[in-house]
Amino acid sequence: VVLLMTASMVWIQVEAARERTGREERVARAEADLKEFTRRVFSTVVPGFLLLKDGHRDEIRKRVQVETFTEGETIYREGDPANSFYIVKEGQVTISSTQENRIERTIHTGESFGAGGLEIEPRRRVATAVVTSKELLCLRLIRPDWLRTWVSITDDVAMDIFKDFDSAGEGQIQREQLEMALLTRWNAGAADGSLEQLAHHTVDTLMQVFDDDGDGKISALEFKRNIRTIPA
């Protein structure tokens, strides 16, 4: 009996150690490919991220945290202050609300949630996020770290960024120029149809933010006026 109990305890300890090791290995893998993951995914879900220079983007990447949760854990509740943005690396999250216009959707690998945590004006969560997979591995960026980068963008820096996209030196950015610039930043050729579609969708979002007069172009004044207002 003693031997059986001892063997059981050893087995439990081995399994617990194996589980811890497995989780540590998954976290290590996530940290190892963090730069590539943020380049591909973070860029597409947060269009403003693409406008930043390499130094700014690297600074934000350094501040992104890798976090793990287990099934049933609540990441945030409806009514909580919105102070973080998340991208799912592995796992699944269900978003639900008790409001009249009730929402319920599932967030999968490569998708994001909690974008309200990046808004300029402080907000509160309009829904609850609960882990519905056995484990969840995600990237988290807290609001102060995101906004700190945008606040540091002076008019001179904004114009420097603008010139990167205004390759023709015309004092305005055509949407075609913006699409090609995004494809270049993703290190993909124009032949990649899936990325072309992503770039097109991202440019649609950016044009809504920057093209105040709706002429299909972004002037230097429009760029400087809007770059610090709606980062996400």
Salt bridges, closest charged atoms under 4 A:
GLU15 OE2 - ARG18 NH1 2.98
ASP33 OD2 - LYS89 NZ 3.49
GLU36 OE2 - ARG39 NH2 2.96
GLU36 OE2 - ARG40 NE 3.55
ASP54 OD1 - ARG57 NH2 2.48
ASP58 OD1 - ARG61 NH1 2.61
GLU59 OE2 - ARG63 NH2 3.16
GLU67 OE2 - ARG140 NH1 3.22
GLU104 OE1 - ARG102 NH2 3.25
GLU119 OE2 - ARG123 NH1 3.90
GLU135 OE2 - ARG23 NH2 3.01
GLU135 OE1 - ARG26 NH2 2.60
ASP145 OD1 - ARG63 NH1 3.34
ASP145 OD1 - ARG148 NH1 2.75
ASP155 OD1 - ARG228 NH2 3.09
ASP160 OD2 - LYS53 NZ 3.73
ASP164 OD2 - LYS53 NZ 2.55
GLU179 OE2 - ARG175 NH2 3.39
GLU179 OE2 - HIS200 ND1 3.03
ASP204 OD1 - ARG175 NH2 2.87
ASP204 OD2 - HIS200 NE2 3.88
ASP212 OD2 - ARG225 NH2 2.65
